[in-house]
């Protein structure tokens, strides 16, 4: 089935979110894999993306989107309870930018 095509399954049930177990069930259903094989496949994809990001690489899935990391500089913020200034450490944040096919399939514009 092509990416973005509609299908009757647990994925397209109108709920507001899908958890990891539901994703695994959907992968098993749509691919014909056993649930165990689908679990290993989903975990493998997550592990591969995480490993690449840890190394500072970008993961580009044409049509779907790009996973990358960005550095946030250290800054001064305020403690919300006391209003006192506090130092916020530099950090690396994962990012995801949706690709054109994904945006078009869900009706996101911009």
N, C-alpha and C positions, 0 to 999 in steps of 0.2 A: 504494500500500500504506500502511496506517495506521501511525503511529509506534508502535513497540514490537511490531508483528506479527512472528511468526516467519517465516523464509524459508530456503530451501536456497540457500546461496551461500558464497563464501569467508569472509564475515563470521561465519557461524555454524558454524565448523569446530572449535570447542572449544579454540582456542589461548588463551593467557593475555593476549595483547596484540595490538593492531593498529597497524601503523605507517602513516605518511602515504600511502605508495604503495598499500598494501592498502585504505585508506579510499577513495582515488581510484578504484581498481579496483571497489570495491563500489558507489560512487556511479554509475560508468559502467554497471555491470551492472544495477542496480536501476532506473535512470532511462532507459536506452536512449541516453544521451549517448555521444559518442565519448570516448575516453580523454583527448584534448586538451581537449575542452569540460568534462569532469568535473574535470580539473586546474584549469582557469581558474575553475570554480565553487567548488571547495574553497578555492583560494587567495583568491578574492574574499571568501568568508565569513570566513576567518582575518584578512584585511587589514581588513575592515570592523569586526570585533570589536576588533582591536588599535588601530585608529584611534580608535574610540569610547572605549576605556579610557585611551588617552594623553590624551584631552581631559577625562578625569574623568567621563565618562558611564558609565551602567550599560547593559548589553545584556540585556534581559529577553525570553526566548523562552518564551512561555506553554506549560506542560506539560513543557518540556525542562529549563529552568533559567535561572539569572541569572549573568552574568559581571559582576564589579565589581572595584574596587581598594580596599585598605585601607592606611592609613598605619601604619607601625610606628615608635614613638618611639625616639629614640636611647637606648641603654642601656650599662651596663658589663657586660662578660662576662669570661671568662677564656681565655687562650691555652691550648689543650689540651696543648700540648707542655711549656710552662714553668710553667703555673699563674699567670702574671703577669696582672694586670687589664689589660683593653684596652677602648677605646671602640668601640662598635658604632654606626655612623651610622644616622640616620633613613632609612627606605626606604619605597617604595610597592610593595605586593605584590598581584598579581592573585589573585582568588578566583573560585571557581565553586560555586554552590549548586544542587544538583539539584532539579528541580521534581517535583511529585507524580506525574505520568504516568511520568516516567523512573524514579523510585523504585519505583513499583508494577510497572513492566514488568521490572525486574531483581531484584525481591524485597527491596529495601533497606527496612528499617524504621527509624523514628526521626524 
